[in-house]
Amino acid sequence: MAEQTWATQQLLTLAAQTPQFKEKALYLALAELTEEQQRRIDLAQGELDGRTWNPSRW
């Protein structure tokens, strides 16, 4: 989680610093991608925890 936050902050900083549209678009898209990846990781961990602790499968 901390790595994702750091990466997103770095990408947003780079996007704010660059004057070129293509680079800015790339950095912003990568920031969105890192956030989406973290969301999917969180969902997968929650699903794994839910399946592991399902009493009907014990």
MARSE-536152 format. One record per residue: residue number from 1; y, x negated, z negated of N, C-alpha, C in turn. Coordinates in pm, 1 decimal, decimal comma. Layout:
i:n_y:n_x:n_z:ca_y:ca_x:ca_z:c_y:c_x:c_z
NUM:Y:X:Z:Y:X:Z:Y:X:Z
...
//
This chain:
i:n_y:n_x:n_z:ca_y:ca_x:ca_z:c_y:c_x:c_z
1:-118,9:-82,3:0,0:0,0:0,0:0,0:125,3:-86,7:0,0
2:126,2:-192,2:-81,9:243,9:-278,9:-87,8:264,3:-351,4:44,4
3:155,0:-390,1:110,7:166,2:-458,9:237,7:226,8:-367,0:343,2
4:185,9:-240,7:341,6:238,1:-144,2:438,3:386,2:-122,3:415,7
5:428,5:-111,2:291,2:569,5:-91,7:259,8:650,6:-212,9:305,0
6:598,8:-330,8:277,7:668,4:-452,8:318,5:679,8:-459,4:471,1
7:570,7:-431,3:540,4:570,8:-437,7:687,1:669,7:-337,2:744,9
8:670,8:-217,5:690,9:763,2:-115,1:739,8:907,7:-157,9:717,9
9:937,1:-212,2:602,2:1073,1:-258,6:574,6:1113,7:-370,9:669,2
10:1022,9:-462,7:694,2:1053,4:-573,1:785,7:1079,6:-522,1:926,4
11:997,7:-427,9:970,9:1015,2:-373,3:1105,8:1145,9:-295,8:1117,8
12:1181,8:-221,0:1015,4:1308,3:-147,8:1019,1:1427,7:-243,7:1016,5
13:1415,2:-352,4:943,9:1520,5:-453,9:941,4:1536,4:-517,1:1079,2
14:1424,5:-551,2:1141,0:1429,7:-608,7:1275,4:1490,6:-510,9:1375,2
15:1454,9:-383,9:1362,8:1509,4:-282,4:1452,9:1660,6:-270,6:1436,4
16:1706,9:-280,4:1313,9:1851,3:-269,7:1289,3:1926,7:-392,3:1340,8
17:1860,5:-505,4:1345,3:1927,6:-629,8:1384,6:1930,6:-653,0:1535,1
18:1836,2:-597,5:1606,5:1829,0:-626,7:1749,6:1921,6:-534,7:1829,5
19:1992,2:-589,7:1926,1:2080,5:-506,1:2008,1:2008,8:-446,0:2129,6
20:1890,0:-495,8:2159,8:1820,1:-451,2:2280,4:1736,3:-327,1:2251,5
21:1749,6:-228,1:2338,9:1684,0:-99,6:2319,3:1531,8:-111,8:2317,5
22:1475,1:-188,2:2408,3:1329,1:-199,4:2416,5:1269,9:-259,1:2289,7
23:1332,9:-362,6:2238,7:1283,1:-423,8:2114,9:1298,2:-328,9:1997,1
24:1411,0:-259,6:1990,6:1434,3:-163,9:1882,2:1328,6:-52,7:1885,7
25:1300,4:-1,6:2005,8:1199,4:102,9:2020,7:1061,9:51,9:1978,0
26:1030,8:-71,5:2012,3:902,9:-131,0:1974,4:890,3:-141,5:1822,7
27:994,7:-193,4:1757,4:990,7:-208,3:1611,6:979,1:-74,0:1541,1
28:1050,4:25,8:1590,1:1043,9:157,8:1527,0:906,1:222,1:1547,8
29:848,6:203,1:1666,1:714,6:255,9:1691,9:610,7:186,3:1604,0
30:625,1:57,1:1585,6:532,9:-15,7:1498,5:547,9:27,8:1353,2
31:669,5:57,4:1310,2:690,9:106,6:1173,7:621,0:240,8:1154,3
32:632,3:329,1:1252,9:562,9:458,2:1246,1:411,7:437,9:1243,2
33:363,4:343,3:1321,7:220,4:315,2:1327,4:167,8:267,0:1192,6
34:242,0:178,4:1126,8:195,4:128,6:997,1:192,0:240,8:893,6
35:289,8:330,8:898,8:289,9:443,9:805,8:172,2:538,4:833,4
36:144,1:562,1:960,1:32,3:649,4:996,6:-101,2:586,3:956,7
37:-114,2:456,2:974,8:-237,0:388,9:934,3:-258,3:400,9:783,8
38:-152,0:384,1:706,3:-165,4:395,8:560,9:-202,8:538,1:520,8
39:-145,6:636,1:589,6:-179,6:775,8:560,4:-328,2:801,1:587,9
40:-377,4:749,3:698,3:-519,2:767,6:732,3:-610,7:694,2:635,4
41:-570,4:577,6:591,4:-649,0:504,0:491,6:-657,4:584,3:362,8
42:-543,7:639,6:319,7:-541,6:720,9:197,4:-632,0:843,3:211,5
43:-627,6:909,2:327,2:-713,2:1026,0:349,7:-861,1:987,7:349,0
44:-894,6:876,2:411,0:-1034,0:832,4:415,7:-1084,6:796,3:276,4
45:-1000,6:731,9:196,4:-1040,9:698,6:59,6:-1060,6:825,6:-22,7
46:-972,4:922,7:-3,6:-987,4:1049,1:-74,9:-1114,1:1122,3:-33,9
47:-1145,8:1120,3:94,4:-1268,2:1184,3:141,4:-1390,8:1114,1:84,7
48:-1388,6:983,0:82,7:-1500,5:906,9:27,7:-1520,0:938,8:-120,2
49:-1410,0:942,6:-194,9:-1418,8:977,5:-337,0:-1473,4:1118,5:-355,2
50:-1427,8:1211,2:-272,2:-1474,4:1348,9:-281,6:-1622,2:1362,0:-250,8
51:-1669,1:1291,9:-151,0:-1811,5:1298,0:-116,3:-1898,2:1230,8:-223,0
52:-1847,0:1123,7:-280,1:-1922,9:1051,4:-381,4:-1940,5:1134,5:-507,5
53:-1836,5:1206,9:-546,4:-1840,2:1282,0:-672,2:-1873,4:1429,4:-651,8
54:-1934,4:1464,7:-542,1:-1972,3:1602,8:-516,9:-2101,0:1633,1:-595,2
55:-2094,1:1716,6:-700,5:-2211,8:1742,8:-783,3:-2325,5:1813,3:-708,2
56:-2295,6:1885,1:-602,2:-2402,0:1955,2:-530,1:-2493,4:1858,1:-454,9
57:-2452,5:1736,4:-437,2:-2535,6:1637,7:-368,3:-2606,5:1542,7:-463,6
58:-2596,0:1566,5:-591,8:-2662,4:1479,1:-689,6:-2806,7:1516,0:-700,6
//
